[in-house]
Amino acid sequence: MSPDDEVVRYNDLSAAGQDVFDQALRADGIATVNSSPPDFDYPDDTMDYTYVERSGTIYTIGTGSNPCRVCAFVEPLGIVVGLAGVILLLSGVYRLISRETDAT
């Protein structure tokens, strides 16, 4: 930390900023949150650091953003597509077995 760095007092953070700070403190340093309080900057491919003073201790808060905005939908979509594939596979196996049974 250089003498030119600005230090923000915890009490000057917004309620959402305090919540993010508290989550990171409880998580022993790393917290992933879905909110973006205006107290911090969120660059796409780097980290931004904010210095926060609380009870006489200065903490460094590193923030960034996940450039993948649709990632939250990709995993559930993959599960649905996988289930549809299993259903189609089982349907095909059932039809194959039914035809073999009818032929005998």
C-alpha positions in Angstrom: 0.0 0.0 0.0 1.4 3.4 -1.0 0.8 6.7 0.9 -1.3 7.9 -2.1 -3.8 5.0 -1.8 -7.2 6.0 -0.6 -8.6 4.2 2.5 -12.3 3.9 2.8 -13.8 3.6 6.2 -16.1 0.6 6.7 -18.9 2.8 8.0 -18.8 4.8 4.7 -19.5 1.7 2.6 -23.0 1.1 1.4 -25.0 -1.6 3.1 -24.3 -3.9 0.1 -20.6 -3.0 0.3 -20.5 -3.8 4.0 -22.2 -7.1 3.2 -19.6 -8.1 0.6 -16.8 -7.1 3.0 -18.4 -9.1 5.8 -18.8 -12.2 3.6 -15.2 -12.0 2.5 -14.1 -11.7 6.2 -16.3 -14.6 7.3 -15.0 -16.7 4.4 -11.4 -16.1 5.5 -10.6 -14.0 2.5 -12.5 -15.3 -0.6 -16.1 -14.7 -1.3 -18.0 -15.1 -4.5 -21.1 -12.9 -4.6 -23.7 -12.1 -7.2 -24.2 -8.5 -6.3 -21.9 -5.6 -7.4 -22.0 -2.8 -4.8 -21.0 0.6 -6.2 -18.3 0.9 -3.5 -15.9 -1.3 -5.6 -14.8 -1.5 -9.2 -15.2 -4.6 -11.3 -12.8 -4.9 -14.2 -13.3 -7.8 -16.6 -9.8 -9.3 -16.9 -7.9 -7.9 -13.9 -8.5 -7.2 -10.3 -9.1 -3.9 -8.7 -8.1 -3.3 -5.1 -9.9 -1.1 -2.5 -8.5 -0.5 1.0 -11.1 -0.6 3.8 -10.4 0.4 7.4 -12.5 -1.3 10.0 -11.8 -1.1 13.8 -8.3 0.2 13.2 -7.3 -2.6 10.7 -6.8 -1.9 7.0 -8.0 -4.7 4.7 -7.4 -5.0 1.0 -10.5 -6.0 -1.0 -9.8 -7.3 -4.4 -12.7 -7.3 -6.8 -13.2 -8.3 -10.4 -16.0 -9.6 -12.6 -16.7 -12.9 -14.4 -16.8 -12.0 -18.1 -19.1 -15.0 -18.7 -22.5 -13.6 -18.1 -24.3 -16.7 -19.5 -22.3 -19.3 -17.5 -25.1 -19.5 -14.9 -27.4 -20.8 -17.6 -25.0 -23.1 -19.3 -24.7 -25.7 -16.6 -28.5 -26.2 -16.1 -28.9 -26.3 -19.8 -26.3 -29.0 -20.1 -28.1 -31.1 -17.5 -31.4 -30.7 -19.4 -29.8 -31.7 -22.7 -28.1 -34.6 -21.0 -31.5 -35.8 -19.5 -33.1 -35.4 -22.9 -30.4 -37.6 -24.4 -30.9 -40.3 -21.8 -34.6 -40.3 -22.5 -34.1 -40.6 -26.2 -31.6 -43.4 -25.7 -33.9 -45.3 -23.4 -36.8 -44.8 -25.9 -34.6 -46.2 -28.7 -33.5 -49.2 -26.7 -37.2 -49.9 -25.7 -38.3 -49.7 -29.4 -35.4 -52.0 -30.4 -36.3 -54.6 -27.7 -40.0 -54.4 -28.7 -39.2 -55.1 -32.3 -37.0 -58.1 -31.5 -39.8 -59.4 -29.2 -42.4 -58.9 -31.9 -40.3 -60.7 -34.5 -40.0 -63.9 -32.4 
